[in-house]
Amino acid sequence: MKLGIVGLPNVGKSTLFNAITKAGAEAANYPFCTIEPNVGMVAVPDKRLEKLSEIYKSKKTIYTTIEFCDIAGLVKGASRGEGLGNQFLGHIRNVDAIVHVVRCFRDENVVHVDGRIDPLEDIEIINMELILSDMEVLDKRLAKAKKSLRNGDKTLKKEYDVMEKLRAHLADGKSARSLELDDDQAAAAASFDLLSYKPVIYVANVSDDDAADAANGSLAASGTAPGSAGEMIRQVSDFAATENSEVIALCAQLEEEISELDDDEREDFLHDLGIEESGLDKLVKASYHLLDLISFLTTGPDESRAWTIKVGTKAPQAAGKIHTDFEKGFIRAETINYDTLINDCGGSLTAAREKGLLRSEGKEYIVKDGDILNILFNV
């Protein structure tokens, strides 16, 4: 999974990137500090994996990973090449989802590229540049499809109709992801590679003073004063709801400080601040939910490992994630869910088998989050 961190200059993109990847990307108080995208691989935290590795004395513990790209700040006119627009749009086209950082804090020492603090206007600037880019893409595709239709190729009619529907929606200043489509239309829309169709997680970046309340949701619930962080988070949340996007609130600066601590110090620090989970944990959960992803597990003395799959994936295709031969020669999967193994069997697969809780599932079994699989195959 590849996530692109975007936003206007100086909203905290590189600071957030540093926090979640510990990559040490430059973060400075001037536009276009980031030019080429910084890239970092992040292991997805999973306490279930740690427990299995402990029980089975695994030599290796292998987490699933997310690739984060810190993409250059975008400015108004990017779709026409302003600022680093063309580079920005090219880099964002390569990600699975967008992490859109929005400034929800006031600080005279951190300049805003437009000299004001207005999260909704910031969102609109970036979304409009993506929309304008998409309109140009669709205009070219529509012209080509129209020519094919005139020449008698009727196979493109449904695709053409979807493009026209999307083009009209974009012309109203609305992102492609906010348009309601049926399954067939959505499949067609996904094939057009539109920037504004990519799923989005909005990250409301707040100040240190608001970090704990923002992290635990109380700030958005109680803040009502015009211009307050709570009011800005609510505005972002209300907008995100119109396009079925995810929202999390955090303090990127504080997250960067937390990332420099070891695991025990980090837990103590979060506890002292009254923060229930780190920004990385929240971001991972939001990205998994947004992209309909889950993890299944494998374990043994050699290694305990997490594997990422789409919701609804059947056992043979899940097995194929481990090795293509497992899918080709799939016979069945021995499986038990992690919670059942730990809570009802004391972590013992032998006890699970004796209690009849270790199931044998065939080719139609849909793998669930936290399933522990042992694949039986023959090639």
Secondary structure by P-SEA (a helix, b strand, c coil): cbbbbbccccccaaaaaaaaccccccccccccccccbbbbbbccccaaaaaaaaaacccbbbbbbbbbbbcccccccccccccaaaaaaaaaaaccccbbbbbcccccccccccccccaaaaaaaaaaaaaaaaaaaaaaaaaaaaaaaaaccccaaaaaaaaaaaaaaaaaccccccccccaaaaaaaaacccccccbbbbbbcccccaaaaaaaccccccccccccaaaaaaaaaaaaaaabbbbbbbcaaaaaaaaaccaaaaaaaaaaacccccaaaaaaaaaaaaabbbbbbcccccccbbbbbcccccaaaaaaaacaaaaaaccccccccaaaaaacccccaaaaaaaccccccccccccccbbbbbbbbcc
